[in-house]
Amino acid sequence: MSKSKIVIIGASHPGHEAAIELVDRYKDLDVQVFEASDFVSFMSCGMKLFLEGKTTGQDNVRNFAPDDFKERGIKLQNNSEAIAVNPENKTVTIKNTVDQTTTDVSYDKLILTPGVNPQNIDVPGNDLDHIYLMRGYSWASKINEALNDPSIKKVSVVGAGNGISAVEAALNHGKEVTLIDINEAPLSNYLPEEFTNVFTKELTDKKVNLLMDTKVTGFKGDSTVEAIVTDKGEVATDLVIITVGIKANTDWLKDTVKLNKAGYILTDEYFRTNLPDVYAVGDAIWTYSIPANKNIPIPSATASRHEAQYLVNHLFEEKPARPFYGLAGAQLLEFGDVHAVVTGLNSRTAKFAGIEATTSVYVDHLRPDFIPDEDNPLGYVALTFNKLNHQILGGAVMSTYDLTGQGNVLSLAISHRLTLEDLAEQDFFFSPSFDRQWSLLNLAAQHALGWAKF
């Protein structure tokens, strides 16, 4: 009996997870993974730490080494770009990016994890040297070389979302840094004003030149960028790092696999595409959001691994026992001494999902009032909830103290569709060394409900 042939396109988080889960769960499988890039498999989420010199080396900032697959009997080919799916004969066309030759590879099951590409800004001069994008191994190499170049003194970051990590890396190299964004405050797509005010102060205290509510209209220079042109004037610069978003790597699929208007792969509740035995997971799809009750973009390593695990567990079921359970969607946002975790929906994304939601913000010291302020930092909690039934749809926590674990509590609450009342009454531990008699999350929910503080 011949082995079932499983072909996986993409070796990042979902491809890695799927391959390992397949050989761990099933026997008699021929698992092949094709990766377009030369290096396997760089973790862009670790780029900031690499740029700050806080890793064991660039080549170690990866999900796995190729030998890890080899030991498990998984076949891996890098420099192998998928360029077409041929459903009529169940093959995928692979191009060798070194010699440009092509090969048709047959499959019984095909798992697409093509991922996303960083977006540049479509303005004049965007192809000048020293304009870099912050994603992937090659860009990490270029940015690292530039940050360690003493002749580069002025660094400009375009995009004040995840771009704040590029700002911090540049500051750690002693650069003069300007942060530009079209929004009115850093991280305003993720956080309410009470939170962004804290990040704004942290950035300005560290001498970052903030140009908010500013649109980039072009770049100037001979061969290398020398200035950014904006609707509010020009900014002299030696290096530009662009972090303005991502785009699904799906142009090669548009004639065969159905995509949504934004170019992301359309899947059903079991991650099946419109083609028989062809599935898709990872950043190139919109996945099921529990609070939104619909598919929305949740690009993250964690989300893609949950998706891949579910898919493998049900891959050979004619009718899967249950649909994918869905995700809350959480991420960390930090700069300097300020750390925030956001999860689920906020007011902006709730509106995108068509939900009438309200956001309540609560700010208080973490410990009882008898603790001096210097040992009693402020904690910020935002709760976004459905106005009609008080279901918690999203939240954020922030402090100079490590409250990241509280963000996971909110994710759990969202995933289990808890209400404000559930969180207000939930039993948590108490010690004045760490918390109040009512925890910060209790108090935030009680505040959202209009209960008196006591």
NORHU-V573165 format. One record per helix or strand of 3 or more residues. SS is the DSSP state (alpha for helix, beta for strand). FROM is the first residue (numbers start at 0). LEN is the number of residues. If there is no record, write none. Layout:
ss=SS from=FROM len=LEN
ss=SS from=FROM len=LEN
This chain:
ss=beta from=3 len=6
ss=alpha from=12 len=13
ss=beta from=28 len=6
ss=alpha from=43 len=8
ss=alpha from=57 len=3
ss=alpha from=65 len=6
ss=beta from=74 len=3
ss=beta from=79 len=7
ss=beta from=90 len=6
ss=beta from=101 len=5
ss=beta from=108 len=4
ss=beta from=115 len=3
ss=beta from=130 len=3
ss=alpha from=136 len=11
ss=beta from=153 len=5
ss=alpha from=162 len=10
ss=beta from=175 len=5
ss=alpha from=192 len=13
ss=beta from=208 len=3
ss=beta from=215 len=5
ss=beta from=226 len=4
ss=beta from=232 len=4
ss=beta from=238 len=4
ss=beta from=245 len=3
ss=alpha from=250 len=3
ss=beta from=277 len=3
ss=beta from=286 len=3
ss=beta from=293 len=3
ss=alpha from=300 len=14
ss=beta from=329 len=6
ss=beta from=337 len=7
ss=alpha from=346 len=6
ss=beta from=356 len=9
ss=alpha from=372 len=3
ss=beta from=377 len=9
ss=beta from=390 len=9
ss=alpha from=403 len=12
ss=alpha from=419 len=6
ss=alpha from=439 len=10
